[in-house]
Amino acid sequence: MLAVIQAGGKGTRLRPYTLALPKPLMPIGELPILEVLLQWLRRWGVETSYITVGYLGGLIRAFCGDGSQWNMKIDYSQEPSPLGTIGALKLIQAHLKDTFLTVNGDVISDMNLREFINYHKSHGGLITVGVAEKTVKLDLGVLSGNGQKMAGFQEKPVMNFSVSMGIYCMEPAILDLIPNNVPFGFDNLMYAMLDKNLPVHMYRHRGLWLDIGREEDFKHAQEHFMKDYKNLVLGC
């Protein structure tokens, strides 16, 4: 199984830290996020990865090299300009001839990739999205109603959402939905599939998931990864 790691973003949500380092090289304990991600992929049998790079991509190339330090083969795709979370896949379409994984370069998870891939292959669709449950507490009073009259009220409601983890299993045919040389995000892909009435399958993960692009998750991982999560993610 081949994995594509999306590492071309500017990491604006983590500035000023990312003015010096690309987000995937931000440290979590003693390891950069990208190394955690690569070790997790290798743990589940991924031997070949493409890393899409853009902002400060030279630092990522220098750190990862050819991947031999993880017993992997790593190649790179340079975005000529930012192409979004999905658009960069078009640049390496010629190399994506079979089922492949796509992973955002700022996520940490203990997902069992074998089960994820098996589920994807069982339904025969173009894409499976790893999904986590996210609880959001709104620290405001919420009014509902029509026009000028209130019909209902909730004080500081708690809402639950199914959210994308930034981990996908895809078939090569999905690349036909991606335009050439224009920014194209995951949201654009979802809208395109809805427009064409193509199924999007969801794999619900109940375990660890951290989106390190969000400052609160980055700080949480700094405090807990080495002590609480390293064995979960890397099995060591």
C-alpha positions as a Markdown table, in Angstrom:
| # | Residue | x | y | z |
|---|---|---|---|---|
| 1 | Met | 0.0 | 0.0 | 0.0 |
| 2 | Leu | 1.3 | 3.4 | -1.0 |
| 3 | Ala | 0.6 | 6.5 | 1.2 |
| 4 | Val | 0.5 | 10.1 | 0.1 |
| 5 | Ile | 1.3 | 12.6 | 2.9 |
| 6 | Gln | 0.1 | 16.1 | 2.4 |
| 7 | Ala | 2.8 | 18.4 | 3.8 |
| 8 | Gly | 2.6 | 21.5 | 1.6 |
| 9 | Gly | 0.6 | 23.9 | 3.7 |
| 10 | Lys | 1.8 | 27.0 | 5.4 |
| 11 | Gly | 0.5 | 26.1 | 8.9 |
| 12 | Thr | -1.0 | 29.5 | 9.5 |
| 13 | Arg | -3.0 | 28.3 | 12.5 |
| 14 | Leu | 0.3 | 27.6 | 14.3 |
| 15 | Arg | 2.1 | 30.9 | 13.7 |
| 16 | Pro | 4.5 | 32.2 | 14.8 |
| 17 | Tyr | 6.0 | 28.7 | 15.3 |
| 18 | Thr | 5.6 | 27.8 | 11.6 |
| 19 | Leu | 7.5 | 30.9 | 10.4 |
| 20 | Ala | 10.7 | 28.9 | 11.1 |
| 21 | Leu | 9.5 | 25.3 | 10.6 |
| 22 | Pro | 6.9 | 23.7 | 8.4 |
| 23 | Lys | 4.1 | 22.3 | 10.4 |
| 24 | Pro | 4.9 | 18.6 | 9.8 |
| 25 | Leu | 8.4 | 19.1 | 11.5 |
| 26 | Met | 7.0 | 20.7 | 14.6 |
| 27 | Pro | 8.2 | 18.6 | 17.6 |
| 28 | Ile | 5.9 | 16.4 | 19.7 |
| 29 | Gly | 8.1 | 15.4 | 22.6 |
| 30 | Glu | 11.3 | 14.1 | 21.1 |
| 31 | Leu | 9.9 | 13.5 | 17.6 |
| 32 | Pro | 8.7 | 15.7 | 14.8 |
| 33 | Ile | 5.1 | 15.2 | 13.8 |
| 34 | Leu | 6.1 | 13.8 | 10.4 |
| 35 | Glu | 8.3 | 11.1 | 12.0 |
| 36 | Val | 5.5 | 10.0 | 14.2 |
| 37 | Leu | 3.3 | 9.8 | 11.1 |
| 38 | Leu | 5.9 | 7.8 | 9.1 |
| 39 | Gln | 6.6 | 5.4 | 11.9 |
| 40 | Trp | 2.8 | 4.8 | 12.3 |
| 41 | Leu | 2.4 | 4.1 | 8.6 |
| 42 | Arg | 5.4 | 1.8 | 8.6 |
| 43 | Arg | 4.0 | -0.1 | 11.6 |
| 44 | Trp | 1.0 | -1.0 | 9.4 |
| 45 | Gly | 3.1 | -2.2 | 6.5 |
| 46 | Val | 3.3 | 0.9 | 4.3 |
| 47 | Glu | 6.6 | 0.8 | 2.5 |
| 48 | Thr | 6.3 | 3.6 | -0.1 |
| 49 | Ser | 5.2 | 7.2 | 0.5 |
| 50 | Tyr | 5.0 | 10.3 | -1.5 |
| 51 | Ile | 5.2 | 13.6 | 0.4 |
| 52 | Thr | 3.7 | 16.6 | -1.3 |
| 53 | Val | 5.7 | 19.7 | -0.3 |
| 54 | Gly | 5.5 | 23.4 | -0.8 |
| 55 | Tyr | 6.2 | 25.9 | 2.0 |
| 56 | Leu | 9.7 | 25.2 | 3.5 |
| 57 | Gly | 9.7 | 21.9 | 1.6 |
| 58 | Gly | 13.4 | 21.8 | 1.5 |
| 59 | Leu | 13.5 | 21.2 | 5.2 |
| 60 | Ile | 11.1 | 18.3 | 4.9 |
| 61 | Arg | 13.3 | 16.8 | 2.1 |
| 62 | Ala | 16.4 | 17.2 | 4.2 |
| 63 | Phe | 14.9 | 15.6 | 7.2 |
| 64 | Cys | 13.2 | 12.6 | 5.5 |
| 65 | Gly | 15.7 | 11.9 | 2.7 |
| 66 | Asp | 14.9 | 8.8 | 0.8 |
| 67 | Gly | 13.1 | 7.2 | 3.8 |
| 68 | Ser | 15.7 | 4.5 | 4.4 |
| 69 | Gln | 16.0 | 5.4 | 8.1 |
| 70 | Trp | 12.4 | 4.0 | 8.4 |
| 71 | Asn | 13.0 | 1.2 | 5.9 |
| 72 | Met | 10.7 | 3.0 | 3.5 |
| 73 | Lys | 10.9 | 4.5 | 0.1 |
| 74 | Ile | 10.0 | 8.2 | 0.0 |
| 75 | Asp | 9.6 | 10.4 | -3.1 |
| 76 | Tyr | 8.4 | 14.0 | -3.2 |
| 77 | Ser | 6.0 | 16.1 | -5.3 |
| 78 | Gln | 6.7 | 19.9 | -5.3 |
| 79 | Glu | 3.6 | 22.0 | -5.5 |
| 80 | Pro | 4.3 | 25.0 | -7.9 |
| 81 | Ser | 1.7 | 26.9 | -5.9 |
| 82 | Pro | -0.7 | 25.9 | -3.1 |
| 83 | Leu | -3.1 | 23.3 | -4.5 |
| 84 | Gly | -5.2 | 22.5 | -1.4 |
| 85 | Thr | -5.6 | 19.3 | 0.5 |
| 86 | Ile | -6.6 | 17.2 | -2.5 |
| 87 | Gly | -5.4 | 19.1 | -5.6 |
| 88 | Ala | -1.8 | 18.0 | -5.0 |
| 89 | Leu | -2.7 | 14.4 | -5.8 |
| 90 | Lys | -3.2 | 15.3 | -9.4 |
| 91 | Leu | 0.6 | 16.0 | -9.7 |
| 92 | Ile | 1.4 | 12.4 | -9.0 |
| 93 | Gln | -1.6 | 10.8 | -10.8 |
| 94 | Ala | 0.7 | 8.6 | -12.9 |
| 95 | His | 2.1 | 6.9 | -9.8 |
| 96 | Leu | -1.3 | 6.2 | -8.2 |
| 97 | Lys | -2.3 | 3.1 | -10.1 |
| 98 | Asp | -3.9 | 1.1 | -7.2 |
| 99 | Thr | -5.7 | 1.7 | -3.9 |
| 100 | Phe | -3.8 | 4.3 | -1.9 |
| 101 | Leu | -3.9 | 6.2 | 1.4 |
| 102 | Thr | -3.9 | 9.9 | 1.7 |
| 103 | Val | -3.0 | 11.4 | 5.1 |
| 104 | Asn | -2.7 | 15.0 | 6.2 |
| 105 | Gly | 0.8 | 15.8 | 7.5 |
| 106 | Asp | -0.5 | 17.2 | 10.8 |
| 107 | Val | -2.5 | 14.3 | 12.3 |
| 108 | Ile | -1.7 | 11.7 | 15.0 |
| 109 | Ser | -3.9 | 8.7 | 15.4 |
| 110 | Asp | -3.8 | 5.1 | 16.7 |
| 111 | Met | -6.1 | 3.9 | 13.9 |
| 112 | Asn | -5.7 | 0.3 | 12.8 |
| 113 | Leu | -4.9 | 0.8 | 9.2 |
| 114 | Arg | -5.4 | -2.8 | 8.3 |
| 115 | Glu | -9.0 | -2.7 | 9.4 |
| 116 | Phe | -9.4 | 0.7 | 7.7 |
| 117 | Ile | -8.2 | -0.6 | 4.4 |
| 118 | Asn | -10.1 | -3.9 | 4.6 |
| 119 | Tyr | -13.3 | -1.9 | 5.2 |
| 120 | His | -12.6 | 0.3 | 2.2 |
| 121 | Lys | -12.1 | -2.7 | -0.1 |
| 122 | Ser | -15.2 | -4.4 | 1.2 |
| 123 | His | -17.6 | -1.7 | -0.1 |
| 124 | Gly | -16.0 | -1.1 | -3.5 |
| 125 | Gly | -16.4 | 2.7 | -3.5 |
| 126 | Leu | -14.0 | 5.4 | -4.6 |
| 127 | Ile | -13.2 | 6.7 | -1.1 |
| 128 | Thr | -13.4 | 6.0 | 2.6 |
| 129 | Val | -13.0 | 8.8 | 5.0 |
| 130 | Gly | -11.7 | 8.2 | 8.5 |
| 131 | Val | -14.2 | 9.9 | 10.8 |
| 132 | Ala | -14.0 | 10.8 | 14.5 |
| 133 | Glu | -16.7 | 12.2 | 16.9 |
| 134 | Lys | -16.1 | 15.7 | 18.0 |
| 135 | Thr | -17.9 | 17.4 | 20.8 |
| 136 | Val | -18.2 | 21.2 | 20.7 |
| 137 | Lys | -19.4 | 23.2 | 23.6 |
| 138 | Leu | -20.7 | 26.7 | 22.6 |
| 139 | Asp | -20.2 | 29.1 | 25.5 |
| 140 | Leu | -23.2 | 31.3 | 24.5 |
| 141 | Gly | -26.9 | 31.3 | 24.8 |
| 142 | Val | -28.5 | 30.1 | 21.6 |
| 143 | Leu | -31.9 | 31.3 | 20.4 |
| 144 | Ser | -33.9 | 29.7 | 17.6 |
| 145 | Gly | -37.1 | 30.9 | 15.9 |
| 146 | Asn | -38.6 | 32.4 | 12.9 |
| 147 | Gly | -38.4 | 36.1 | 12.2 |
| 148 | Gln | -38.4 | 38.2 | 15.3 |
| 149 | Lys | -40.0 | 35.7 | 17.7 |
| 150 | Met | -38.0 | 33.2 | 19.8 |
| 151 | Ala | -39.3 | 29.6 | 19.6 |
| 152 | Gly | -36.5 | 27.9 | 21.6 |
| 153 | Phe | -33.5 | 28.6 | 23.8 |
| 154 | Gln | -30.4 | 26.6 | 24.8 |
| 155 | Glu | -27.8 | 27.8 | 27.3 |
| 156 | Lys | -24.3 | 26.8 | 26.3 |
| 157 | Pro | -25.3 | 23.8 | 24.2 |
| 158 | Val | -23.1 | 20.8 | 23.6 |
| 159 | Met | -23.1 | 19.5 | 20.1 |
| 160 | Asn | -21.7 | 16.4 | 18.6 |
| 161 | Phe | -20.3 | 16.1 | 15.0 |
| 162 | Ser | -18.8 | 13.5 | 12.8 |
| 163 | Val | -15.6 | 15.1 | 11.5 |
| 164 | Ser | -13.0 | 14.1 | 8.9 |
| 165 | Met | -9.8 | 12.9 | 10.5 |
| 166 | Gly | -7.7 | 13.8 | 7.5 |
| 167 | Ile | -7.1 | 10.1 | 6.8 |
| 168 | Tyr | -8.5 | 8.7 | 3.5 |
| 169 | Cys | -8.4 | 5.5 | 1.5 |
| 170 | Met | -8.9 | 6.1 | -2.2 |
| 171 | Glu | -9.2 | 4.5 | -5.6 |
| 172 | Pro | -7.3 | 6.0 | -8.6 |
| 173 | Ala | -10.5 | 6.8 | -10.4 |
| 174 | Ile | -11.3 | 9.5 | -7.9 |
| 175 | Leu | -8.5 | 11.6 | -9.4 |
| 176 | Asp | -10.7 | 12.2 | -12.5 |
| 177 | Leu | -12.8 | 14.5 | -10.3 |
| 178 | Ile | -9.8 | 16.7 | -9.5 |
| 179 | Pro | -9.0 | 19.6 | -11.9 |
| 180 | Asn | -5.4 | 20.3 | -13.1 |
| 181 | Asn | -3.3 | 23.1 | -11.5 |
| 182 | Val | -6.0 | 24.8 | -9.4 |
| 183 | Pro | -6.5 | 24.7 | -5.6 |
| 184 | Phe | -8.9 | 21.9 | -4.7 |
| 185 | Gly | -9.7 | 21.0 | -1.1 |
| 186 | Phe | -11.3 | 18.1 | 0.6 |
| 187 | Asp | -14.5 | 20.2 | 0.8 |
| 188 | Asn | -14.4 | 20.6 | -3.0 |
| 189 | Leu | -14.1 | 16.8 | -3.4 |
| 190 | Met | -17.0 | 16.1 | -1.1 |
| 191 | Tyr | -19.2 | 18.6 | -3.0 |
| 192 | Ala | -18.2 | 17.1 | -6.4 |
| 193 | Met | -19.1 | 13.6 | -5.2 |
| 194 | Leu | -22.5 | 14.8 | -3.9 |
| 195 | Asp | -23.2 | 16.5 | -7.2 |
| 196 | Lys | -22.4 | 13.3 | -9.1 |
| 197 | Asn | -24.3 | 11.2 | -6.6 |
| 198 | Leu | -21.2 | 9.1 | -5.8 |
| 199 | Pro | -21.1 | 7.4 | -2.4 |
| 200 | Val | -18.7 | 8.6 | 0.3 |
| 201 | His | -18.1 | 5.9 | 2.9 |
| 202 | Met | -17.2 | 6.6 | 6.5 |
| 203 | Tyr | -15.0 | 4.6 | 8.8 |
| 204 | Arg | -15.7 | 5.5 | 12.4 |
| 205 | His | -12.6 | 5.6 | 14.6 |
| 206 | Arg | -13.2 | 5.6 | 18.4 |
| 207 | Gly | -9.6 | 5.9 | 19.5 |
| 208 | Leu | -6.9 | 8.6 | 19.5 |
| 209 | Trp | -7.0 | 11.4 | 17.0 |
| 210 | Leu | -5.2 | 14.7 | 17.3 |
| 211 | Asp | -5.2 | 17.4 | 14.6 |
| 212 | Ile | -1.9 | 19.1 | 15.4 |
| 213 | Gly | -2.8 | 22.0 | 13.1 |
| 214 | Arg | -5.0 | 23.3 | 16.0 |
| 215 | Glu | -3.1 | 25.0 | 18.7 |
| 216 | Glu | -5.0 | 23.3 | 21.6 |
| 217 | Asp | -4.3 | 19.8 | 20.2 |
| 218 | Phe | -0.6 | 20.7 | 19.6 |
| 219 | Lys | -0.3 | 21.8 | 23.2 |
| 220 | His | -2.1 | 18.7 | 24.4 |
| 221 | Ala | 0.1 | 16.4 | 22.4 |
| 222 | Gln | 3.2 | 18.2 | 23.7 |
| 223 | Glu | 2.1 | 17.4 | 27.3 |
| 224 | His | 0.8 | 13.8 | 26.7 |
| 225 | Phe | 2.3 | 12.1 | 23.6 |
| 226 | Met | 5.5 | 10.7 | 25.1 |
| 227 | Lys | 3.8 | 9.6 | 28.3 |
| 228 | Asp | 0.3 | 8.5 | 27.2 |
| 229 | Tyr | 0.1 | 8.1 | 23.4 |
| 230 | Lys | 3.5 | 6.9 | 22.0 |
| 231 | Asn | 2.8 | 3.3 | 22.6 |
| 232 | Leu | -0.7 | 3.6 | 21.2 |
| 233 | Val | 0.5 | 5.1 | 18.0 |
| 234 | Leu | 3.8 | 3.4 | 17.4 |
| 235 | Gly | 3.5 | 0.2 | 19.4 |
| 236 | Cys | 6.7 | 0.9 | 21.4 |
